């Protein structure tokens, strides 16, 4: 999971610099974002190597961003 999440973390940091040109209340609302691992899980118990693992992604797009381009990223 860490090998998959690491590049997503890099992308999340890059997205923090993107801002929409549309008028918004407050600068924080103007940004793009990606939350990696808001929820995560694996295994059935401690001290057991899990057969699978998962984590969530929450991507907030700006109106100027193209969905297909962002999905490819």
N, C-alpha and C positions, 0 to 999 in steps of 0.2 A: 504494500500500500504506500509506503514511503516513497518508493521510486516513481509511482504514479502521481502522488500528491506534490512532490517537490517542484516539478515544472509548473504545476497549477498555482503554487504559491508565488512563483516568479511572475506569472501572468497577473495574479491578483495585485501584486505591488505595482506593476506597470499600469494597470487600469486606474489606479488611484490618481494618476496625473491627467486623465481624460476628463473634460468638462463639456457639457452641452452648451450651445449658444442660446438655447431657449430660456426665457425668463423663468426663474424659480425663486422661491423664498429661501434664502440662505445658500451659502456656497456648498455645503455638504450635500444638498439635494441635487446639485448639478453634476455630481461625479458618477462614473461607472464603477462597478465593483463586482468582485467575485469572493464569496465566502466559501472556503474549502473546509469541509469537515464540521459543519454545524451539528451534524449527527453522524455517529460512526458506531460500528459494532463488529464483533467477530467472536468466534469460539463459543463453547458451551460452559466453560469453567476456567478458573485460573490454573496455571501449570499444565495446560493442554494446548498443543499446537493446533490452531484452527484450520479447518478445511477451506474456509472462505472468509472474506472480510469485505466491508463496504464503508463508504462515507458519502455524505451528501455534498452537492454543489449548489450554490445559490448565486446566479448571475443576474445582475441588474444592468439592463441596457440603456443607453441614451438613444433618443430618437434618430440621431444622425448615423448611428452604427447599423451596418448591414448584418442581418441575422446569419446568413450563410457564411459570411467572412468570419464572424465571431465564433460560430460553431466549429469551423475549420481550425481556428486557433486553439 
